[in-house]
Amino acid sequence: MIPRMTATSDLLSRSLSAVWHPCTQMKRHETLPLVPIARGEGVWLYDLDGKRYLDTVSSWWVNLFGHCNPRINAALTDQLGKLEHVMLAGFTHEPVVQLSERLRELAPAGLGHCFYGSDGASATEIALKMSAHYWRNTGKPQKTQFISLQNSYHGETLGALSVTDVALFRDAYGALIRQNATVPSPDWRDVKHGESAESYAWRCADALAEHLQQHHEHIAAFIVEPLIQGAAGMAMYHAAYLRHARELCSRYDVHLIADEIAVGMGRTGTLFACEQANIRPDFLLLSKGITGGYLPLSVVMTTDEIYRAFYADETARGFLHSHSYTGNPLACRAALATLDIFAQDDVLNANRAKAAFFNRIAQPLREHPAVRNFRNTGMVWAFEVETPHADFAQRCFSLGLQHELLLRPMGNTVYFMPPYVVSEDELQLLVDRTVKVIESLR
């Protein structure tokens, strides 16, 4: 008798047949089943069989206020009855204007112009093109090169890969990518014995100074992930590096691009990570959490000086870049609802209290004999696990599911980036279950 196919097995079979999943070696799913999610609520995801998983990584760092948040749902339902989309070339609409005005009020002073894209890599592409085009429009067409930090990640389109320093993503496309220089990362895991994170940041900034001194005539911009380099294994560093980078970029006439796609919208403890260095970049990139994890949207914020360099009678001097869904009204309404929650719920202060609580209860993780470099910035935690398993990330993911946790390690780095609505009980569960996972892997 042939077994009857369940709803779960049917969905898995159809997905493997028709869907090419991202950042995935599809052959692994011959033995590692996909997880079929039916619904979400708060910090929890539920599969077709009703089993739940705590979304410790906010579904690739995008979800801020929980799945199926009623306030964001209500805003989208309201917008659906008014306008779903209109092209932003030659037209405008209330949600995109409101969002631009509110972001201008919240961002570091002087970032008054918003250009919209569809995702984080799009924002990187926009900023790189806008920077180089600015220099062309202002009589310095030779400034076409970029620099980034070692181990940086800024997206996976070809332009974004040219400033991404993660071999896993770059190597297959090396022949297609324009090569740009990198400078040492101030990642505080690399400090020498007796050296502080701040002094190491200054030492790395000296290397940036040397590079800019030698090559600034050809460099358009320095792009950096402020305070945390995500794909580098949540590499955290001191804000002093950003302060020095800002001063150096100004001195050598190079743009500073702050890629806050992952670290913006409160992740580091302030709405924008740049605030902790008290600097204003020339470009501020936002995406991921800007819509609360609901819809694709990205924005590049820049200064009046840069905007004015494109303001002319000649079409060719304009910034001729577009996306079909630029400034989509639904995505903008989701972003506005997200900003409302920040304001109405005093989210940043609440997050600081949650982070302090988590750091108190995380002692079993911090002191575990297999754990190294336990670290925290805002609502992001990370640590390395000493392990004999070459396939640690896959084993940890599978064991995490058995303990109701969605864990997605990068190599042997385990990290937590939960939605801000996570409760103290759920944080305690996260610590207890993660310890169990690590013990099982030992």
C-alpha positions as CSV (number, residue, x, y, z in Angstrom):
1,M,0.0,0.0,0.0
2,I,1.4,3.4,-1.0
3,P,1.6,5.8,1.9
4,R,-0.7,8.8,1.6
5,M,1.1,12.1,1.0
6,T,0.6,14.6,3.9
7,A,0.2,18.3,3.5
8,T,3.8,18.8,4.7
9,S,5.4,16.2,2.4
10,D,3.4,17.6,-0.5
11,L,4.5,21.2,0.1
12,L,8.1,20.1,0.5
13,S,8.1,18.0,-2.7
14,R,6.5,20.9,-4.7
15,S,9.0,23.4,-3.3
16,L,12.0,21.3,-4.2
17,S,10.6,20.8,-7.6
18,A,9.8,24.4,-8.4
19,V,11.7,26.8,-6.1
20,W,15.4,27.5,-6.2
21,H,16.1,28.6,-2.7
22,P,18.6,31.5,-1.9
23,C,22.0,31.0,-0.4
24,T,21.5,27.3,-0.5
25,Q,23.2,24.2,-2.0
26,M,20.0,22.6,-3.1
27,K,21.5,19.1,-3.0
28,R,21.6,19.3,0.8
29,H,17.9,19.2,0.9
30,E,18.0,15.6,-0.2
31,T,18.8,14.8,3.5
32,L,18.0,18.1,5.3
33,P,14.3,18.8,4.8
34,L,13.0,22.3,4.3
35,V,10.9,23.7,7.1
36,P,7.4,24.4,5.8
37,I,6.0,27.5,7.6
38,A,2.3,27.9,7.8
39,R,1.9,31.1,9.9
40,G,3.7,33.4,12.3
41,E,2.7,35.2,15.5
42,G,5.0,37.4,17.5
43,V,8.5,35.9,17.7
44,W,7.2,32.4,16.7
45,L,6.9,30.7,13.4
46,Y,4.6,27.6,13.1
47,D,5.0,24.8,10.6
48,L,2.2,22.8,9.0
49,D,2.1,20.3,11.8
50,G,1.8,23.1,14.4
51,K,5.3,22.9,15.8
52,R,6.7,26.3,16.7
53,Y,10.2,27.8,16.3
54,L,11.5,31.0,18.0
55,D,12.7,33.3,15.2
56,T,16.0,34.2,16.8
57,V,17.4,35.8,13.6
58,S,14.3,37.8,12.7
59,S,14.0,36.0,9.4
60,W,17.3,37.3,8.0
61,W,17.4,40.3,10.2
62,V,14.2,42.0,8.9
63,N,11.5,41.5,11.5
64,L,11.3,44.1,14.2
65,F,7.9,43.9,15.9
66,G,6.9,40.3,15.4
67,H,5.1,38.3,12.7
68,C,1.6,39.4,11.8
69,N,1.9,42.6,13.9
70,P,-1.7,44.0,14.2
71,R,-0.7,47.6,13.8
72,I,1.3,47.1,10.6
73,N,-1.4,44.8,9.3
74,A,-4.0,47.5,9.9
75,A,-1.9,50.1,8.0
76,L,-1.5,47.8,5.0
77,T,-5.2,46.9,5.0
78,D,-6.0,50.6,4.9
79,Q,-3.5,51.4,2.1
80,L,-4.8,48.4,0.0
81,G,-8.1,50.3,-0.3
82,K,-6.5,53.4,-1.5
83,L,-3.5,52.8,-3.8
84,E,-1.4,49.7,-4.2
85,H,1.3,51.2,-6.6
86,V,2.1,54.0,-8.9
87,M,5.4,54.7,-10.6
88,L,7.5,57.3,-8.9
89,A,8.8,58.8,-12.1
90,G,6.6,61.8,-12.8
91,F,4.2,60.9,-10.0
92,T,4.2,61.0,-6.2
93,H,1.9,60.0,-3.4
94,E,1.3,60.7,0.3
95,P,3.0,57.7,1.9
96,V,6.4,58.2,0.2
97,V,6.4,61.9,1.0
98,Q,5.5,61.3,4.6
99,L,8.1,58.6,5.0
100,S,10.8,60.9,3.5
101,E,9.9,63.7,5.8
102,R,9.9,61.6,8.9
103,L,13.2,60.0,8.0
104,R,14.7,63.4,7.4
105,E,13.6,64.4,10.9
106,L,15.1,61.3,12.5
107,A,18.4,60.9,10.6
108,P,21.6,62.8,11.4
109,A,21.0,66.4,10.4
110,G,21.7,67.3,6.8
111,L,20.5,64.0,5.3
112,G,17.4,65.6,3.6
113,H,17.0,63.7,0.4
114,C,15.6,60.1,0.0
115,F,16.1,57.9,-3.1
116,Y,14.2,54.6,-2.9
117,G,15.1,51.1,-4.1
118,S,13.8,47.6,-3.5
119,D,16.3,45.9,-1.3
120,G,19.7,46.3,0.5
121,A,21.9,45.4,-2.5
122,S,19.9,48.0,-4.6
123,A,20.7,50.6,-2.0
124,T,24.4,49.8,-2.2
125,E,24.3,50.0,-6.0
126,I,22.5,53.4,-5.8
127,A,25.0,54.9,-3.4
128,L,28.0,53.7,-5.3
129,K,26.6,55.0,-8.6
130,M,25.5,58.3,-7.0
131,S,28.9,58.9,-5.4
132,A,30.9,58.3,-8.6
133,H,28.4,60.3,-10.7
134,Y,28.6,63.2,-8.2
135,W,32.4,63.4,-8.7
136,R,31.9,63.3,-12.5
137,N,29.4,66.1,-12.3
138,T,31.7,68.2,-10.1
139,G,34.7,67.9,-12.4
140,K,36.6,64.9,-10.8
141,P,35.7,62.0,-13.1
142,Q,38.8,60.1,-12.1
143,K,37.3,59.4,-8.7
144,T,35.7,56.0,-9.5
145,Q,37.2,53.6,-7.0
146,F,35.8,52.5,-3.7
147,I,37.2,51.0,-0.5
148,S,35.6,48.9,2.2
149,L,36.6,46.9,5.3
150,Q,38.1,43.5,5.2
151,N,35.3,40.9,5.6
152,S,32.7,43.4,4.7
153,Y,29.3,42.5,3.2
154,H,27.2,45.0,1.2
155,G,25.1,42.7,-1.0
156,E,25.4,40.2,-3.9
157,T,24.7,42.1,-7.1
158,L,27.8,42.8,-9.1
159,G,28.3,46.3,-8.0
160,A,27.7,45.4,-4.3
161,L,30.0,42.4,-4.6
162,S,32.8,44.8,-5.7
163,V,32.8,46.2,-2.1
164,T,32.0,42.8,-0.4
165,D,34.9,40.9,1.0
166,V,33.4,37.5,1.7
167,A,35.0,34.8,-0.5
168,L,32.0,32.5,-0.4
169,F,30.0,35.2,-2.3
170,R,32.7,36.8,-4.4
171,D,34.9,34.0,-5.8
172,A,32.5,32.4,-8.3
173,Y,32.0,35.8,-9.9
174,G,35.5,37.2,-9.7
175,A,35.8,37.6,-13.5
176,L,32.7,39.8,-13.5
177,I,33.5,42.0,-10.6
178,R,35.5,45.2,-10.5
179,Q,38.1,44.8,-7.8
180,N,38.3,47.5,-5.1
181,A,40.7,47.8,-2.1
182,T,40.0,46.8,1.5
183,V,41.4,48.2,4.7
184,P,41.8,46.3,8.1
185,S,38.6,45.7,10.0
186,P,38.5,47.1,13.6
187,D,36.8,43.8,14.7
188,W,37.5,43.7,18.4
189,R,38.0,39.9,18.3
190,D,41.4,40.7,16.8
191,V,42.8,42.9,19.6
192,K,46.2,42.1,21.0
193,H,46.6,41.0,24.6
194,G,46.3,44.1,26.8
195,E,44.9,46.2,23.9
196,S,41.5,47.9,24.2
197,A,38.8,47.8,21.6
198,E,39.1,51.6,21.2
199,S,42.9,51.6,20.8
200,Y,42.6,48.8,18.2
201,A,40.0,50.9,16.4
202,W,42.4,53.8,16.2
203,R,45.2,51.5,15.0
204,C,42.9,50.2,12.1
205,A,41.9,53.8,11.4
206,D,45.6,54.6,10.9
207,A,45.7,52.1,8.1
208,L,42.7,53.8,6.5
209,A,44.5,57.1,6.8
210,E,47.5,55.7,5.0
211,H,45.4,54.3,2.2
212,L,43.5,57.5,1.7
213,Q,46.6,59.6,1.7
214,Q,48.1,57.5,-1.1
215,H,45.0,56.9,-3.2
216,H,42.4,59.6,-2.4
217,E,42.6,61.3,-5.8
218,H,40.9,58.2,-7.4
219,I,38.6,57.1,-4.5
220,A,35.0,58.1,-4.7
221,A,33.8,56.6,-1.4
222,F,34.5,54.5,1.7
223,I,31.6,52.2,2.5
224,V,31.3,50.7,6.0
225,E,28.8,48.8,8.1
226,P,28.7,50.9,11.3
227,L,29.5,49.1,14.6
228,I,28.7,45.5,13.4
229,Q,29.9,43.7,10.3
230,G,27.1,41.2,9.9
231,A,28.3,38.5,7.5
232,A,31.8,38.7,9.1
233,G,30.2,36.8,12.0
234,M,28.7,39.8,13.8
235,A,32.1,41.4,14.0
236,M,31.7,44.3,16.5
237,Y,33.9,47.3,16.9
238,H,34.3,50.6,18.8
239,A,32.6,53.8,17.6
240,A,35.9,55.6,17.6
241,Y,36.7,54.0,14.3
242,L,33.7,55.8,12.7
243,R,34.6,59.1,14.1
244,H,38.1,58.9,12.7
245,A,36.8,57.6,9.4
246,R,34.5,60.6,9.1
247,E,37.3,63.0,9.8
248,L,39.6,61.2,7.2
249,C,37.0,61.1,4.5
250,S,36.3,64.8,5.0
251,R,40.0,65.6,4.9
252,Y,40.7,63.7,1.7
253,D,37.5,64.6,-0.1
254,V,36.0,61.1,-0.1
255,H,32.4,60.2,0.5
256,L,31.5,58.1,3.6
257,I,28.7,55.6,2.9
258,A,27.1,54.2,6.1
259,D,25.5,50.8,5.2
260,E,22.9,50.5,8.0
261,I,20.8,48.0,6.0
262,A,21.2,45.5,8.8
263,V,22.3,47.6,11.8
264,G,19.8,50.5,11.4
265,M,16.3,50.8,12.8
266,G,17.4,50.3,16.4
267,R,19.5,47.1,16.2
268,T,22.6,48.7,17.8
269,G,20.7,50.4,20.6
270,T,20.1,53.7,18.8
271,L,17.8,54.2,15.8
272,F,20.9,54.6,13.6
273,A,24.3,53.2,14.5
274,C,26.0,56.3,13.3
275,E,24.5,58.2,16.2
276,Q,26.8,56.4,18.6
277,A,29.8,58.0,16.9
278,N,28.0,61.4,16.6
279,I,28.7,61.6,12.9
280,R,26.8,62.3,9.7
281,P,27.7,60.1,6.7
282,D,27.3,61.4,3.1
283,F,25.0,58.5,2.3
284,L,22.9,56.5,4.8
285,L,21.5,53.2,3.5
286,L,18.4,51.6,5.1
287,S,16.5,48.4,4.3
288,K,15.6,45.2,6.1
289,G,13.8,46.4,9.2
290,I,12.5,49.6,7.8
291,T,9.2,48.0,6.9
292,G,9.1,45.9,10.1
293,G,10.0,42.9,7.9
294,Y,6.8,43.1,5.8
295,L,7.7,44.3,2.3
296,P,10.9,45.0,0.3
297,L,12.0,48.6,0.5
298,S,15.3,50.4,0.7
299,V,16.3,54.0,0.9
300,V,19.5,56.0,0.3
301,M,19.5,59.2,2.2
302,T,22.0,61.9,1.2
303,T,22.9,65.6,1.5
304,D,21.7,68.7,-0.2
305,E,25.3,69.2,-1.6
306,I,25.1,65.8,-3.4
307,Y,21.5,66.4,-4.5
308,R,22.4,69.8,-6.0
309,A,25.2,68.3,-8.1
310,F,22.6,66.5,-10.2
311,Y,20.1,69.4,-10.4
312,A,20.6,70.9,-13.9
313,D,19.0,71.4,-17.3
314,E,20.9,68.5,-18.9
315,T,19.2,65.1,-18.6
316,A,22.6,63.4,-18.5
317,R,23.5,65.2,-15.3
318,G,20.5,63.7,-13.5
319,F,20.7,60.5,-11.6
320,L,19.2,58.1,-14.1
321,H,18.5,55.1,-12.0
322,S,15.2,53.5,-11.3
323,H,13.3,50.4,-10.0
324,S,9.8,49.5,-11.1
325,Y,8.5,49.4,-7.5
326,T,10.5,52.5,-6.2
327,G,8.7,54.0,-3.3
328,N,5.8,51.5,-3.4
329,P,2.9,52.9,-1.3
330,L,2.3,49.7,0.5
331,A,5.9,49.4,1.6
332,C,6.0,53.0,2.6
333,R,2.9,52.6,4.7
334,A,4.5,49.6,6.4
335,A,7.5,51.7,7.1
336,L,5.4,54.5,8.5
337,A,3.6,52.1,10.8
338,T,7.0,50.8,11.9
339,L,8.1,54.3,12.8
340,D,4.9,54.9,14.7
341,I,5.6,51.8,16.9
342,F,9.0,53.2,17.7
343,A,7.6,56.5,18.8
344,Q,4.5,55.2,20.6
345,D,6.1,52.3,22.5
346,D,9.4,54.0,23.4
347,V,11.1,51.0,21.8
348,L,14.7,52.0,22.1
349,N,14.5,52.4,25.9
350,A,12.5,49.1,26.1
351,N,15.2,47.4,24.1
352,R,17.9,48.6,26.4
353,A,16.1,47.1,29.3
354,K,15.7,43.8,27.4
355,A,19.3,43.8,26.4
356,A,20.4,44.3,30.1
357,F,18.1,41.5,31.2
358,F,19.4,39.1,28.5
359,N,23.0,39.9,29.4
360,R,22.2,39.0,33.1
361,I,20.6,35.7,32.3
362,A,23.1,34.7,29.6
363,Q,25.8,33.8,32.1
364,P,25.5,30.0,31.3
365,L,26.3,30.8,27.7
366,R,29.0,33.4,28.4
367,E,30.8,31.0,30.8
368,H,30.2,27.8,28.9
369,P,33.6,26.0,28.2
370,A,32.9,25.7,24.5
371,V,31.9,29.4,24.0
372,R,34.4,32.1,23.0
373,N,34.1,35.8,22.4
374,F,30.6,36.3,23.8
375,R,29.6,39.8,22.7
376,N,26.7,42.2,22.5
377,T,25.8,45.5,20.8
378,G,22.2,46.6,21.3
379,M,19.8,43.8,20.3
380,V,22.5,41.7,18.7
381,W,24.5,38.9,20.5
382,A,27.1,36.6,19.1
383,F,29.7,34.1,20.1
384,E,31.9,31.4,18.7
385,V,31.7,27.7,19.6
386,E,34.7,25.5,19.8
387,T,33.7,22.4,17.9
388,P,35.2,19.4,16.1
389,H,32.4,19.4,13.5
390,A,33.2,20.8,10.1
391,D,29.5,20.9,9.5
392,F,28.7,22.7,12.8
393,A,26.3,25.3,11.2
394,Q,24.1,22.6,9.7
395,R,24.1,20.4,12.9
396,C,23.3,23.5,15.0
397,F,20.5,24.5,12.8
398,S,19.0,21.0,12.9
399,L,19.3,20.6,16.6
400,G,17.9,24.1,17.2
401,L,14.7,23.1,15.4
402,Q,14.4,20.1,17.7
403,H,14.6,22.6,20.6
404,E,12.1,25.1,19.1
405,L,14.8,27.5,18.0
406,L,15.5,28.9,14.5
407,L,19.3,29.2,14.7
408,R,21.3,30.0,11.6
409,P,25.0,30.1,12.5
410,M,27.7,31.5,10.2
411,G,30.5,29.0,10.4
412,N,31.0,28.3,14.1
413,T,29.5,31.7,15.1
414,V,26.1,31.6,16.7
415,Y,24.2,34.8,16.8
416,F,20.9,36.1,18.1
417,M,19.0,39.0,16.5
418,P,15.4,38.5,17.8
419,P,12.4,40.7,17.1
420,Y,12.0,43.5,19.6
421,V,8.8,42.1,20.9
422,V,10.6,39.1,22.5
423,S,9.5,38.7,26.1
424,E,11.7,37.9,29.1
425,D,10.3,34.4,29.3
426,E,11.2,33.9,25.6
427,L,14.7,35.2,26.2
428,Q,15.2,32.8,29.1
429,L,14.0,29.9,26.8
430,L,16.5,31.1,24.2
431,V,19.4,30.8,26.6
432,D,18.3,27.5,28.1
433,R,17.6,25.8,24.8
434,T,20.8,27.1,23.2
435,V,22.9,25.7,26.0
436,K,21.2,22.4,25.4
437,V,22.1,22.6,21.7
438,I,25.7,23.3,22.4
439,E,25.9,20.5,25.0
440,S,24.4,18.1,22.4
441,L,27.0,19.2,19.8
442,R,29.9,18.6,22.2
